[in-house]
Amino acid sequence: MPDALALEVKNIITETLKIPKTSITNKATFYGDLQAESLDYTELILRIEETFDIQLREEEIEEINTVEDLINCLRKHLSKTGVFSSL
C-alpha cells in the first residue's frame, strides 16, 4: 500500500525543485543529492507548511537533512491533528 504522505511530499519536492520524481528517495539529502540551494529549500518548507497547514519551528527545519527526515517531521505534526494519522 503506497504511503500517501510520502507521495504527497515527493510531489511537492518535484514541483518545487523541478526534478524528476525518480530522483527522490527517502535517503536523498536536499543540499547534496537533490542539489537544492538555500532559496529552493526555503520555498520547499513554505510550500510544505502551506499544504499541510502547519508551522515548523526553526530547530525542526535545521534538523531536516533528508526526504525521510521531512516525512517523519510531518508525520509527527500531522498525528497531532489526525491528518494522515493512519499512515
PyMOL commands that place a pseudoatom at each C-alpha (Angstrom):
pseudoatom trace, name=CA, resn=MET, resi=1, chain=A, elem=C, hetatm=0, pos=[0.000, 0.000, 0.000]
pseudoatom trace, name=CA, resn=PRO, resi=2, chain=A, elem=C, hetatm=0, pos=[1.531, 3.330, -1.047]
pseudoatom trace, name=CA, resn=ASP, resi=3, chain=A, elem=C, hetatm=0, pos=[2.354, 5.853, 1.642]
pseudoatom trace, name=CA, resn=ALA, resi=4, chain=A, elem=C, hetatm=0, pos=[0.090, 8.820, 0.854]
pseudoatom trace, name=CA, resn=LEU, resi=5, chain=A, elem=C, hetatm=0, pos=[2.093, 11.290, 2.914]
pseudoatom trace, name=CA, resn=ALA, resi=6, chain=A, elem=C, hetatm=0, pos=[5.403, 10.303, 1.301]
pseudoatom trace, name=CA, resn=LEU, resi=7, chain=A, elem=C, hetatm=0, pos=[3.853, 10.508, -2.159]
pseudoatom trace, name=CA, resn=GLU, resi=8, chain=A, elem=C, hetatm=0, pos=[2.471, 13.983, -1.481]
pseudoatom trace, name=CA, resn=VAL, resi=9, chain=A, elem=C, hetatm=0, pos=[5.809, 15.189, -0.090]
pseudoatom trace, name=CA, resn=LYS, resi=10, chain=A, elem=C, hetatm=0, pos=[7.644, 13.825, -3.125]
pseudoatom trace, name=CA, resn=ASN, resi=11, chain=A, elem=C, hetatm=0, pos=[5.146, 15.564, -5.435]
pseudoatom trace, name=CA, resn=ILE, resi=12, chain=A, elem=C, hetatm=0, pos=[5.826, 18.870, -3.671]
pseudoatom trace, name=CA, resn=ILE, resi=13, chain=A, elem=C, hetatm=0, pos=[9.580, 18.303, -3.890]
pseudoatom trace, name=CA, resn=THR, resi=14, chain=A, elem=C, hetatm=0, pos=[9.286, 17.504, -7.606]
pseudoatom trace, name=CA, resn=GLU, resi=15, chain=A, elem=C, hetatm=0, pos=[7.277, 20.670, -8.286]
pseudoatom trace, name=CA, resn=THR, resi=16, chain=A, elem=C, hetatm=0, pos=[9.395, 22.947, -6.112]
pseudoatom trace, name=CA, resn=LEU, resi=17, chain=A, elem=C, hetatm=0, pos=[12.867, 21.743, -7.052]
pseudoatom trace, name=CA, resn=LYS, resi=18, chain=A, elem=C, hetatm=0, pos=[11.877, 20.881, -10.629]
pseudoatom trace, name=CA, resn=ILE, resi=19, chain=A, elem=C, hetatm=0, pos=[13.458, 17.441, -10.541]
pseudoatom trace, name=CA, resn=PRO, resi=20, chain=A, elem=C, hetatm=0, pos=[12.119, 14.057, -11.664]
pseudoatom trace, name=CA, resn=LYS, resi=21, chain=A, elem=C, hetatm=0, pos=[10.274, 12.028, -9.056]
pseudoatom trace, name=CA, resn=THR, resi=22, chain=A, elem=C, hetatm=0, pos=[12.604, 9.118, -9.795]
pseudoatom trace, name=CA, resn=SER, resi=23, chain=A, elem=C, hetatm=0, pos=[15.492, 11.154, -8.325]
pseudoatom trace, name=CA, resn=ILE, resi=24, chain=A, elem=C, hetatm=0, pos=[13.764, 11.405, -4.966]
pseudoatom trace, name=CA, resn=THR, resi=25, chain=A, elem=C, hetatm=0, pos=[14.436, 8.646, -2.457]
pseudoatom trace, name=CA, resn=ASN, resi=26, chain=A, elem=C, hetatm=0, pos=[13.778, 8.712, 1.262]
pseudoatom trace, name=CA, resn=LYS, resi=27, chain=A, elem=C, hetatm=0, pos=[17.525, 8.850, 1.949]
pseudoatom trace, name=CA, resn=ALA, resi=28, chain=A, elem=C, hetatm=0, pos=[18.182, 11.683, -0.547]
pseudoatom trace, name=CA, resn=THR, resi=29, chain=A, elem=C, hetatm=0, pos=[19.660, 14.797, 1.036]
pseudoatom trace, name=CA, resn=PHE, resi=30, chain=A, elem=C, hetatm=0, pos=[18.266, 18.159, -0.012]
pseudoatom trace, name=CA, resn=TYR, resi=31, chain=A, elem=C, hetatm=0, pos=[21.542, 20.048, -0.380]
pseudoatom trace, name=CA, resn=GLY, resi=32, chain=A, elem=C, hetatm=0, pos=[23.599, 17.111, -1.669]
pseudoatom trace, name=CA, resn=ASP, resi=33, chain=A, elem=C, hetatm=0, pos=[21.622, 14.551, -3.646]
pseudoatom trace, name=CA, resn=LEU, resi=34, chain=A, elem=C, hetatm=0, pos=[18.792, 16.852, -4.744]
pseudoatom trace, name=CA, resn=GLN, resi=35, chain=A, elem=C, hetatm=0, pos=[21.096, 19.864, -5.238]
pseudoatom trace, name=CA, resn=ALA, resi=36, chain=A, elem=C, hetatm=0, pos=[18.720, 22.312, -3.583]
pseudoatom trace, name=CA, resn=GLU, resi=37, chain=A, elem=C, hetatm=0, pos=[20.032, 25.769, -2.882]
pseudoatom trace, name=CA, resn=SER, resi=38, chain=A, elem=C, hetatm=0, pos=[19.068, 27.754, 0.193]
pseudoatom trace, name=CA, resn=LEU, resi=39, chain=A, elem=C, hetatm=0, pos=[16.228, 29.628, -1.533]
pseudoatom trace, name=CA, resn=ASP, resi=40, chain=A, elem=C, hetatm=0, pos=[14.894, 26.389, -3.045]
pseudoatom trace, name=CA, resn=TYR, resi=41, chain=A, elem=C, hetatm=0, pos=[14.850, 24.761, 0.385]
pseudoatom trace, name=CA, resn=THR, resi=42, chain=A, elem=C, hetatm=0, pos=[13.115, 27.763, 1.940]
pseudoatom trace, name=CA, resn=GLU, resi=43, chain=A, elem=C, hetatm=0, pos=[10.461, 27.686, -0.795]
pseudoatom trace, name=CA, resn=LEU, resi=44, chain=A, elem=C, hetatm=0, pos=[10.014, 23.955, -0.243]
pseudoatom trace, name=CA, resn=ILE, resi=45, chain=A, elem=C, hetatm=0, pos=[9.480, 24.386, 3.501]
pseudoatom trace, name=CA, resn=LEU, resi=46, chain=A, elem=C, hetatm=0, pos=[6.983, 27.198, 2.890]
pseudoatom trace, name=CA, resn=ARG, resi=47, chain=A, elem=C, hetatm=0, pos=[5.021, 25.022, 0.437]
pseudoatom trace, name=CA, resn=ILE, resi=48, chain=A, elem=C, hetatm=0, pos=[5.040, 22.118, 2.884]
pseudoatom trace, name=CA, resn=GLU, resi=49, chain=A, elem=C, hetatm=0, pos=[3.766, 24.361, 5.689]
pseudoatom trace, name=CA, resn=GLU, resi=50, chain=A, elem=C, hetatm=0, pos=[1.062, 25.810, 3.455]
pseudoatom trace, name=CA, resn=THR, resi=51, chain=A, elem=C, hetatm=0, pos=[-0.028, 22.464, 2.023]
pseudoatom trace, name=CA, resn=PHE, resi=52, chain=A, elem=C, hetatm=0, pos=[-0.295, 20.727, 5.384]
pseudoatom trace, name=CA, resn=ASP, resi=53, chain=A, elem=C, hetatm=0, pos=[-1.375, 23.812, 7.368]
pseudoatom trace, name=CA, resn=ILE, resi=54, chain=A, elem=C, hetatm=0, pos=[1.425, 23.502, 9.910]
pseudoatom trace, name=CA, resn=GLN, resi=55, chain=A, elem=C, hetatm=0, pos=[4.197, 25.714, 11.248]
pseudoatom trace, name=CA, resn=LEU, resi=56, chain=A, elem=C, hetatm=0, pos=[7.633, 24.115, 11.593]
pseudoatom trace, name=CA, resn=ARG, resi=57, chain=A, elem=C, hetatm=0, pos=[9.931, 25.505, 14.268]
pseudoatom trace, name=CA, resn=GLU, resi=58, chain=A, elem=C, hetatm=0, pos=[13.360, 26.742, 13.190]
pseudoatom trace, name=CA, resn=GLU, resi=59, chain=A, elem=C, hetatm=0, pos=[15.013, 23.969, 15.224]
pseudoatom trace, name=CA, resn=GLU, resi=60, chain=A, elem=C, hetatm=0, pos=[12.971, 21.344, 13.359]
pseudoatom trace, name=CA, resn=ILE, resi=61, chain=A, elem=C, hetatm=0, pos=[13.847, 22.820, 9.978]
pseudoatom trace, name=CA, resn=GLU, resi=62, chain=A, elem=C, hetatm=0, pos=[17.551, 22.781, 10.829]
pseudoatom trace, name=CA, resn=GLU, resi=63, chain=A, elem=C, hetatm=0, pos=[17.348, 19.054, 11.688]
pseudoatom trace, name=CA, resn=ILE, resi=64, chain=A, elem=C, hetatm=0, pos=[15.782, 18.095, 8.342]
pseudoatom trace, name=CA, resn=ASN, resi=65, chain=A, elem=C, hetatm=0, pos=[18.522, 16.786, 6.064]
pseudoatom trace, name=CA, resn=THR, resi=66, chain=A, elem=C, hetatm=0, pos=[16.820, 14.039, 4.060]
pseudoatom trace, name=CA, resn=VAL, resi=67, chain=A, elem=C, hetatm=0, pos=[13.434, 13.425, 2.492]
pseudoatom trace, name=CA, resn=GLU, resi=68, chain=A, elem=C, hetatm=0, pos=[12.810, 10.850, 5.212]
pseudoatom trace, name=CA, resn=ASP, resi=69, chain=A, elem=C, hetatm=0, pos=[13.574, 13.444, 7.917]
pseudoatom trace, name=CA, resn=LEU, resi=70, chain=A, elem=C, hetatm=0, pos=[10.966, 15.737, 6.380]
pseudoatom trace, name=CA, resn=ILE, resi=71, chain=A, elem=C, hetatm=0, pos=[8.356, 12.984, 6.146]
pseudoatom trace, name=CA, resn=ASN, resi=72, chain=A, elem=C, hetatm=0, pos=[8.959, 11.942, 9.766]
pseudoatom trace, name=CA, resn=CYS, resi=73, chain=A, elem=C, hetatm=0, pos=[8.723, 15.550, 10.952]
pseudoatom trace, name=CA, resn=LEU, resi=74, chain=A, elem=C, hetatm=0, pos=[5.439, 15.987, 9.091]
pseudoatom trace, name=CA, resn=ARG, resi=75, chain=A, elem=C, hetatm=0, pos=[4.114, 12.710, 10.441]
pseudoatom trace, name=CA, resn=LYS, resi=76, chain=A, elem=C, hetatm=0, pos=[4.796, 13.958, 13.975]
pseudoatom trace, name=CA, resn=HIS, resi=77, chain=A, elem=C, hetatm=0, pos=[2.946, 17.234, 13.360]
pseudoatom trace, name=CA, resn=LEU, resi=78, chain=A, elem=C, hetatm=0, pos=[0.050, 15.679, 11.482]
pseudoatom trace, name=CA, resn=SER, resi=79, chain=A, elem=C, hetatm=0, pos=[-0.507, 12.942, 14.044]
pseudoatom trace, name=CA, resn=LYS, resi=80, chain=A, elem=C, hetatm=0, pos=[-1.492, 15.702, 16.478]
pseudoatom trace, name=CA, resn=THR, resi=81, chain=A, elem=C, hetatm=0, pos=[-4.251, 16.859, 14.125]
pseudoatom trace, name=CA, resn=GLY, resi=82, chain=A, elem=C, hetatm=0, pos=[-5.399, 13.429, 12.948]
pseudoatom trace, name=CA, resn=VAL, resi=83, chain=A, elem=C, hetatm=0, pos=[-4.431, 14.104, 9.330]
pseudoatom trace, name=CA, resn=PHE, resi=84, chain=A, elem=C, hetatm=0, pos=[-2.620, 11.122, 7.816]
pseudoatom trace, name=CA, resn=SER, resi=85, chain=A, elem=C, hetatm=0, pos=[-2.718, 9.513, 11.269]
pseudoatom trace, name=CA, resn=SER, resi=86, chain=A, elem=C, hetatm=0, pos=[-3.309, 6.062, 9.874]
pseudoatom trace, name=CA, resn=LEU, resi=87, chain=A, elem=C, hetatm=0, pos=[-0.125, 6.170, 7.774]
for i in range(1, 87): cmd.bond("trace and resi %d" % i, "trace and resi %d" % (i + 1))
show_as sticks, trace
zoom trace
